[in-house]
């Protein structure tokens, strides 16, 4: 399993548009993706679950990637959050 942490920088947090883009990025990989914020976790492929985390600006999130392509998935998802969140 590969994991990384990230502090959300954008003022609106992970709202519908950003959650949808993250789901699309996750769907490119076979590996499972779990996003954790505080004491809540969500499947990275489920937009409503991600939005239910209530990720706001300055929130610390952890992204866990596990599966056959976890190495490349973790690298690309980390790049995605750094560029978009």
VEXBAGU-313602 format. One record per atom (N, C-alpha, C): residue in three letters; atom name; residue number from 1; x, y negated, z negated. Coordinates in pm, 1 decimal, m for minus. Atoms other than C-alpha are relative to their C-alpha. Example, Ala and Ser with C-alpha at 12.3 -4.5 7.8 and 13.67 -1.06 7.14 Angstrom:
<nudrens>
> r / a / k / c1 / c2 / c3
> ala / N / 1 / 89.0 / 119.0 / 0.0
> ala / CA / 1 / 1230.0 / 450.0 / m780.0
> ala / C / 1 / 90.0 / m120.0 / 0.0
> ser / N / 2 / m82.0 / 119.0 / 6.0
> ser / CA / 2 / 1367.0 / 106.0 / m714.0
> ser / C / 2 / m77.0 / m109.0 / m73.0
</nudrens>
This chain:
<nudrens>
> r / a / k / c1 / c2 / c3
> unk / N / 1 / 83.9 / 117.8 / 0.0
> unk / CA / 1 / 0.0 / 0.0 / 0.0
> unk / C / 1 / 88.7 / m124.5 / 0.0
> unk / N / 2 / m67.8 / 129.4 / m6.6
> unk / CA / 2 / 116.9 / m350.8 / 83.2
> unk / C / 2 / m93.1 / m104.7 / m59.2
> unk / N / 3 / 79.4 / 106.5 / 62.0
> unk / CA / 3 / 0.1 / m655.9 / m112.0
> unk / C / 3 / 72.9 / m132.9 / 11.5
> unk / N / 4 / m58.1 / 132.9 / 10.6
> unk / CA / 4 / 52.0 / m1028.8 / m112.5
> unk / C / 4 / m98.7 / m91.7 / m69.9
> unk / N / 5 / 80.1 / 99.7 / 70.6
> unk / CA / 5 / m73.4 / m1326.5 / m310.3
> unk / C / 5 / 3.2 / m129.4 / 80.2
> unk / N / 6 / 5.6 / 128.1 / m69.7
> unk / CA / 6 / m182.9 / m1661.1 / m173.8
> unk / C / 6 / m90.0 / m95.4 / m77.5
> unk / N / 7 / 82.5 / 104.4 / 59.9
> unk / CA / 7 / m315.6 / m1986.8 / m321.5
> unk / C / 7 / m66.3 / m78.1 / 112.1
> unk / N / 8 / 78.4 / 64.3 / m106.1
> unk / CA / 8 / m592.8 / m2130.7 / m102.7
> unk / C / 8 / 23.9 / m150.7 / m2.5
> unk / N / 9 / m33.8 / 142.6 / m10.3
> unk / CA / 9 / m502.8 / m2479.7 / 19.3
> unk / C / 9 / m113.3 / m86.8 / 55.6
> unk / N / 10 / 100.2 / 83.3 / m66.5
> unk / CA / 10 / m800.9 / m2593.2 / 227.0
> unk / C / 10 / m109.4 / m42.5 / m98.2
> unk / N / 11 / 98.3 / 52.9 / 95.4
> unk / CA / 11 / m1056.2 / m2812.3 / 44.9
> unk / C / 11 / m132.1 / 77.3 / m6.6
> unk / N / 12 / 129.8 / m68.8 / m1.3
> unk / CA / 12 / m1360.0 / m2606.4 / 149.2
> unk / C / 12 / 8.4 / 144.0 / m47.0
> unk / N / 13 / m14.6 / m139.2 / 41.3
> unk / CA / 13 / m1218.1 / m2272.7 / 34.2
> unk / C / 13 / m33.0 / 94.8 / 114.0
> unk / N / 14 / 33.4 / m97.6 / m103.7
> unk / CA / 14 / m1320.2 / m1957.2 / 217.5
> unk / C / 14 / m151.1 / m1.5 / 21.1
> unk / N / 15 / 142.1 / 7.5 / m32.1
> unk / CA / 15 / m1659.1 / m2056.9 / 355.6
> unk / C / 15 / m28.6 / 89.8 / 119.9
> unk / N / 16 / 45.2 / m93.9 / m103.4
> unk / CA / 16 / m1851.9 / m1880.5 / 634.7
> unk / C / 16 / 93.9 / 9.1 / 120.2
> unk / N / 17 / m84.8 / m3.1 / m118.5
> unk / CA / 17 / m1630.4 / m1981.3 / 926.1
> unk / C / 17 / 132.8 / 69.9 / m27.8
> unk / N / 18 / m128.6 / m61.1 / 33.1
> unk / CA / 18 / m1304.2 / m1887.1 / 756.1
> unk / C / 18 / m15.7 / 146.4 / m38.3
> unk / N / 19 / 24.9 / m140.5 / 35.4
> unk / CA / 19 / m1451.2 / m1567.5 / 612.0
> unk / C / 19 / m21.9 / 82.3 / 126.6
> unk / N / 20 / 25.1 / m70.0 / m126.7
> unk / CA / 20 / m1573.4 / m1468.2 / 960.1
> unk / C / 20 / 127.9 / 22.3 / 78.7
> unk / N / 21 / m127.3 / m13.3 / m70.4
> unk / CA / 21 / m1232.3 / m1532.1 / 1111.2
> unk / C / 21 / 90.2 / 102.2 / m69.0
> unk / N / 22 / m80.2 / m97.4 / 73.7
> unk / CA / 22 / m1066.7 / m1328.6 / 835.4
> unk / C / 22 / m51.4 / 141.3 / 26.9
> unk / N / 23 / 60.1 / m130.4 / m30.9
> unk / CA / 23 / m1309.4 / m1038.9 / 894.6
> unk / C / 23 / 44.0 / 46.0 / 139.0
> unk / N / 24 / m42.2 / m33.2 / m136.1
> unk / CA / 24 / m1225.7 / m1050.7 / 1265.6
> unk / C / 24 / 146.8 / 42.5 / 1.9
> unk / N / 25 / m142.4 / m35.9 / 7.1
> unk / CA / 25 / m852.9 / m1042.8 / 1185.9
> unk / C / 25 / 17.6 / 138.1 / m62.6
> unk / N / 26 / m9.3 / m130.9 / 67.1
> unk / CA / 26 / m902.1 / m743.1 / 952.7
> unk / C / 26 / m46.2 / 113.2 / 90.3
> unk / N / 27 / 56.8 / m105.7 / m84.4
> unk / CA / 27 / m1103.3 / m551.6 / 1211.6
> unk / C / 27 / 95.1 / 45.3 / 110.5
> unk / N / 28 / m99.0 / m39.4 / m100.1
> unk / CA / 28 / m799.2 / m537.1 / 1441.1
> unk / C / 28 / 86.1 / 117.2 / m46.9
> unk / N / 29 / m86.0 / m102.9 / 58.0
> unk / CA / 29 / m639.8 / m278.5 / 1209.0
> unk / C / 29 / m80.5 / 117.4 / m53.4
> unk / N / 30 / 61.9 / m118.9 / 57.7
> unk / CA / 30 / m718.4 / 74.0 / 1093.5
> unk / C / 30 / 1.8 / m4.1 / m152.0
> unk / N / 31 / m17.2 / 3.9 / 144.9
> unk / CA / 31 / m601.9 / 1.0 / 741.0
> unk / C / 31 / m116.4 / m69.9 / m68.9
> unk / N / 32 / 101.3 / 68.3 / 79.5
> unk / CA / 32 / m845.9 / m96.1 / 468.4
> unk / C / 32 / 63.5 / m124.1 / m62.1
> unk / N / 33 / m46.5 / 126.7 / 55.7
> unk / CA / 33 / m817.4 / m451.5 / 336.2
> unk / C / 33 / m92.0 / m37.0 / m115.5
> unk / N / 34 / 77.0 / 42.2 / 116.9
> unk / CA / 34 / m927.7 / m559.0 / m10.4
> unk / C / 34 / 50.3 / m136.2 / m44.4
> unk / N / 35 / m34.4 / 134.0 / 47.2
> unk / CA / 35 / m935.6 / m922.1 / m123.4
> unk / C / 35 / m49.0 / m11.6 / m143.8
> unk / N / 36 / 34.9 / 16.8 / 140.4
> unk / CA / 36 / m931.9 / m996.5 / m495.9
> unk / C / 36 / 20.2 / m145.3 / m39.5
> unk / N / 37 / m7.1 / 136.3 / 52.6
> unk / CA / 37 / m1005.0 / m1332.3 / m657.0
> unk / C / 37 / m55.3 / 6.4 / m142.1
> unk / N / 38 / 41.7 / m13.7 / 139.4
> unk / CA / 38 / m1017.2 / m1341.0 / m1035.3
> unk / C / 38 / m23.9 / 146.7 / m31.9
> unk / N / 39 / 32.4 / m138.3 / 34.9
> unk / CA / 39 / m1190.8 / m1026.2 / m1154.6
> unk / C / 39 / m91.7 / 66.1 / 102.2
> unk / N / 40 / 86.3 / m54.4 / m105.3
> unk / CA / 40 / m1388.7 / m968.9 / m830.8
> unk / C / 40 / 82.7 / 42.1 / 120.3
> unk / N / 41 / m65.3 / m47.7 / m121.2
> unk / CA / 41 / m1284.7 / m771.0 / m524.3
> unk / C / 41 / m103.3 / 21.0 / 109.4
> unk / N / 42 / 89.8 / m19.1 / m113.5
> unk / CA / 42 / m1432.3 / m739.1 / m176.2
> unk / C / 42 / 74.5 / 64.5 / 115.8
> unk / N / 43 / m51.6 / m59.1 / m122.9
> unk / CA / 43 / m1380.2 / m541.1 / 142.4
> unk / C / 43 / 25.6 / m113.3 / 99.1
> unk / N / 44 / m37.1 / 105.2 / m94.0
> unk / CA / 44 / m1199.2 / m762.9 / 392.2
> unk / C / 44 / m76.5 / 2.4 / 130.6
> unk / N / 45 / 78.7 / m11.3 / m123.8
> unk / CA / 45 / m1431.6 / m644.1 / 670.4
> unk / C / 45 / m146.5 / m38.5 / m19.8
> unk / N / 46 / 139.3 / 33.1 / 29.6
> unk / CA / 46 / m1753.3 / m763.0 / 503.4
> unk / C / 46 / m11.7 / m148.1 / m35.4
> unk / N / 47 / 5.2 / 145.2 / 15.9
> unk / CA / 47 / m1826.6 / m1132.7 / 542.8
> unk / C / 47 / m77.3 / m42.1 / m124.6
> unk / N / 48 / 78.5 / 39.5 / 117.2
> unk / CA / 48 / m2096.4 / m1151.3 / 275.5
> unk / C / 48 / 71.8 / 33.4 / m130.0
> unk / N / 49 / m77.3 / m36.3 / 118.6
> unk / CA / 49 / m1875.8 / m970.8 / 26.1
> unk / C / 49 / 110.8 / m102.4 / m25.2
> unk / N / 50 / m105.3 / 101.7 / 14.2
> unk / CA / 50 / m1591.9 / m1217.4 / 92.9
> unk / C / 50 / m57.2 / m131.7 / m50.0
> unk / N / 51 / 61.3 / 125.4 / 42.9
> unk / CA / 51 / m1820.9 / m1515.4 / 57.7
> unk / C / 51 / m49.2 / 9.9 / m144.3
> unk / N / 52 / 45.0 / m21.9 / 137.1
> unk / CA / 52 / m1953.2 / m1364.6 / m265.4
> unk / C / 52 / 109.9 / m16.5 / m103.6
> unk / N / 53 / m111.0 / 21.8 / 93.2
> unk / CA / 53 / m1607.8 / m1400.1 / m418.9
> unk / C / 53 / 7.7 / m145.5 / m45.3
> unk / N / 54 / m1.5 / 141.5 / 36.9
> unk / CA / 54 / m1659.8 / m1777.4 / m424.7
> unk / C / 54 / 138.9 / m60.6 / m0.5
> unk / N / 55 / m138.5 / 46.6 / m5.9
> unk / CA / 55 / m1303.5 / m1855.0 / m317.4
> unk / C / 55 / 3.5 / m149.6 / 30.6
> unk / N / 56 / m8.2 / 146.1 / m10.4
> unk / CA / 56 / m1239.7 / m2226.7 / m370.1
> unk / C / 56 / 144.9 / m43.5 / 21.1
> unk / N / 57 / m135.4 / 55.6 / m11.9
> unk / CA / 57 / m942.6 / m2454.7 / m312.1
> unk / C / 57 / 76.0 / 25.5 / m130.0
> unk / N / 58 / m91.7 / m30.1 / 110.1
> unk / CA / 58 / m647.9 / m2366.7 / m540.9
> unk / C / 58 / m25.5 / 135.4 / m65.2
> unk / N / 59 / 21.6 / m135.4 / 52.0
> unk / CA / 59 / m787.2 / m2015.9 / m602.9
> unk / C / 59 / 115.6 / 89.4 / 43.4
> unk / N / 60 / m104.3 / m96.5 / m31.4
> unk / CA / 60 / m523.9 / m1743.4 / m618.1
> unk / C / 60 / m68.1 / 129.2 / 42.9
> unk / N / 61 / 57.4 / m125.1 / m48.6
> unk / CA / 61 / m617.5 / m1443.6 / m405.4
> unk / C / 61 / 111.2 / 102.9 / 18.7
> unk / N / 62 / m91.8 / m109.8 / m30.6
> unk / CA / 62 / m452.8 / m1104.7 / m367.7
> unk / C / 62 / m61.7 / 79.5 / 112.9
> unk / N / 63 / 45.0 / m79.8 / m113.8
> unk / CA / 63 / m479.6 / m914.3 / m41.7
> unk / C / 63 / 77.2 / 131.3 / m3.3
> unk / N / 64 / m59.1 / m134.3 / m0.5
> unk / CA / 64 / m417.3 / m537.8 / m51.8
> unk / C / 64 / m34.2 / 67.2 / 132.1
> unk / N / 65 / 18.1 / m68.6 / m128.3
> unk / CA / 65 / m369.5 / m344.7 / 271.9
> unk / C / 65 / 51.8 / 142.2 / m16.1
> unk / N / 66 / m40.6 / m139.4 / 14.2
> unk / CA / 66 / m361.4 / 33.9 / 278.5
> unk / C / 66 / m49.0 / 81.2 / 118.9
> unk / N / 67 / 36.0 / m84.2 / m112.5
> unk / CA / 67 / m354.3 / 270.1 / 573.0
> unk / C / 67 / 115.8 / 20.7 / 95.0
> unk / N / 68 / m105.6 / m38.3 / m93.3
> unk / CA / 68 / m162.6 / 389.6 / 876.2
> unk / C / 68 / 77.4 / m116.6 / 62.0
> unk / N / 69 / m68.0 / 115.1 / m59.5
> unk / CA / 69 / m79.7 / 42.4 / 1009.6
> unk / C / 69 / 16.4 / m113.9 / m101.2
> unk / N / 70 / m2.9 / 99.9 / 106.6
> unk / CA / 70 / m45.1 / m135.0 / 674.4
> unk / C / 70 / 116.3 / m98.4 / 11.5
> unk / N / 71 / m115.5 / 90.0 / m9.2
> unk / CA / 71 / 299.3 / m279.7 / 747.2
> unk / C / 71 / m29.8 / m118.3 / 91.5
> unk / N / 72 / 28.9 / 108.6 / m95.4
> unk / CA / 72 / 198.4 / m477.9 / 1055.2
> unk / C / 72 / m125.8 / m76.7 / m39.9
> unk / N / 73 / 123.1 / 66.9 / 43.1
> unk / CA / 73 / m149.2 / m552.0 / 916.6
> unk / C / 73 / 29.8 / m101.2 / m109.7
> unk / N / 74 / m33.4 / 91.6 / 109.4
> unk / CA / 74 / m5.0 / m707.5 / 600.6
> unk / C / 74 / 75.7 / m122.1 / 51.5
> unk / N / 75 / m76.5 / 111.2 / m57.1
> unk / CA / 75 / 238.7 / m920.1 / 800.8
> unk / C / 75 / m92.2 / m96.4 / 74.0
> unk / N / 76 / 88.7 / 86.7 / m80.2
> unk / CA / 76 / m28.6 / m1048.3 / 1037.7
> unk / C / 76 / m106.3 / m68.9 / m85.1
> unk / N / 77 / 100.1 / 62.6 / 86.4
> unk / CA / 77 / m289.8 / m1110.1 / 767.1
> unk / C / 77 / 62.4 / m107.3 / m87.9
> unk / N / 78 / m69.3 / 103.8 / 78.3
> unk / CA / 78 / m35.3 / m1298.0 / 556.9
> unk / C / 78 / 22.0 / m123.4 / 86.3
> unk / N / 79 / m17.3 / 113.4 / m91.9
> unk / CA / 79 / 44.7 / m1514.7 / 858.7
> unk / C / 79 / m132.2 / m71.0 / 22.9
> unk / N / 80 / 132.9 / 59.6 / m20.8
> unk / CA / 80 / m328.7 / m1567.6 / 914.1
> unk / C / 80 / m38.0 / m90.7 / m117.3
> unk / N / 81 / 41.8 / 82.1 / 113.2
> unk / CA / 81 / m397.3 / m1692.4 / 560.8
> unk / C / 81 / 89.4 / m123.2 / m15.8
> unk / N / 82 / m89.4 / 114.7 / 9.0
> unk / CA / 82 / m88.9 / m1916.9 / 563.5
> unk / C / 82 / m35.6 / m106.7 / 102.6
> unk / N / 83 / 35.7 / 96.5 / m105.2
> unk / CA / 83 / m206.3 / m2079.6 / 887.4
> unk / C / 83 / m140.9 / m56.8 / m14.7
> unk / N / 84 / 141.0 / 38.4 / m1.4
> unk / CA / 84 / m579.7 / m2099.1 / 811.9
> unk / C / 84 / m65.0 / m27.1 / m134.6
> unk / N / 85 / 61.8 / 22.5 / 130.9
> unk / CA / 85 / m645.2 / m2107.1 / 438.9
> unk / C / 85 / 88.4 / m87.5 / m87.3
</nudrens>
